[in-house]
Amino acid sequence: MHQMRLTSTVAVILSTALLGSACAQNRNPTDRRVTKASAPHNQQHQAQATKVAQKDDQQLLQGNQTVFGRVEAVTSDQIKVNIGEVQPRFLPLKPAQEKNFPEIKPGDDLVITVNEQNLIVDYHPVGYTSTDHKIVQGAIADTMPVGHERVVIRSKDGKEQAFEVRSQVRSKLGSIPVGTPMLFLIDETNKITDTTFAGLDAAKDAQKRPEDRSSIKGANRQVDGTVIEPLNGDRITIKTGDGERPFEVREIMQERLSSLRKGESVILLVDNENKVVDIAVPPASAR
């Protein structure tokens, strides 16, 4: 019961913050700037900061801002950065490795994107040109699987596309009701790194439908069985206690299921459209 109350409280806080962001968009749709807290170390950096805010204007969600940070330390999995605040920020090192950035060292300067909640959603070295960011408009098509690591987005024309979700935005996506019009920021690795409501009406509507949010524990159905026909195109057939059953596999899961062979035991997570969205137990552990 305590966990349920905590989950509801977190969802309300996130929805309120997102609604505030949507209201801010409605008031001042062109307000993007480098924050005072992140004032660059010299005048040359100030000029660069202005250019960054202007150049990336087409690649940022409303409410996002670019700030400068100076690297203070680098460990095996994170980067300690000073952006002019009282406390340093810590960035995960993994995105830099995935994007093939040059080696990041103490003393390097980074351009960091923060959202309307002052959370870091992306970063890259000064001088690195990122042309692969894009904004996708659509709605969450179905409740997200356990962990909120993946999501299916449905566009206005009904086309569905699956994306992996960066860790810093998972709880935010989990607080958004299925079907709410949203804008999603996609990074160079085709992962969702931030999101915001497509408009004020969408934000208000989302607050009226808390029951359509993705549960932390997930709302997907578990199907146990044995592979009868391995993945063929986007379908896999397994034998359950009710007989042989084919399932369509979401695009984001197809590579993972392609290694399954006939006769292997598997536990699938299936969404309310009867499509496979995850494997509850890795195939290797079920053999």
Secondary structure, 3 states (H helix, E strand, C coil): CHHHHHHHHHHHHHHHHHHHHHHHHHHCCCCCCCCHHHCCCCHHHHHHHHHHHHHHHHHCCCCCEEEEEEEEEECCCEEEEECCCCCCEEEECHHHHHCCCCCCCCCCEEEEEECCCCCEEEEEECCCCCCCCEEEEEEECCCCCCCCCEEEEECCCCCEEEEEECHHHHHHHHCCCCCCCEEEEECCCCEEEEEEECCHHHHHHHHCCHHHCCCCCCCCEEEEEEEEEEEECCEEEEEECCEEEEEEECHHHHHHHCCCCCCCEEEEEECCCCEEEEEEECHHHHC
